[in-house]
Amino acid sequence: MNRITKLTTVGLLVIGGSVVAVPAYAADLTCTDDLGSQTVSGNLIVPGGADCVLGGATVEGDIVVEAGGWLDATSVTVTGDVVATDAYGDHLAVEIKKHRN
């Protein structure tokens, strides 16, 4: 019988009979278009000169709008920070959730 086990937070690597834990890292996502209601596991980067549109999205990290970038975010949930430095513009209707210990 074949059984497949999915590990979502820690990958395991077997080397020479020993098990080594390998942490899983969420990759940053660059937004240059309409991402709609996607869930982003990691930071969302809006580069300069790009227009990023989010409608109902969830960002499990920070949103960073670089100089000259544009962010239009409506009904968006962010678990990190929203940082816009010298951005061309932004329209935000977001809920920022901070996890407290």
Rosetta blueprint (number, residue, H / E / L):
1 M L
2 N L
3 R L
4 I L
5 T L
6 K L
7 L L
8 T L
9 T L
10 V E
11 G E
12 L E
13 L E
14 V E
15 I E
16 G L
17 G L
18 S E
19 V E
20 V E
21 A E
22 V E
23 P E
24 A L
25 Y L
26 A L
27 A L
28 D L
29 L E
30 T E
31 C L
32 T L
33 D L
34 D E
35 L E
36 G E
37 S L
38 Q L
39 T E
40 V E
41 S L
42 G L
43 N L
44 L E
45 I E
46 V E
47 P L
48 G L
49 G L
50 A L
51 D E
52 C E
53 V E
54 L E
55 G E
56 G L
57 A L
58 T E
59 V E
60 E L
61 G L
62 D L
63 I E
64 V E
65 V E
66 E L
67 A L
68 G L
69 G L
70 W E
71 L E
72 D E
73 A E
74 T E
75 S E
76 V E
77 T E
78 V E
79 T L
80 G L
81 D L
82 V E
83 V E
84 A E
85 T L
86 D L
87 A L
88 Y L
89 G E
90 D E
91 H E
92 L E
93 A E
94 V E
95 E E
96 I E
97 K L
98 K L
99 H L
100 R L
101 N L
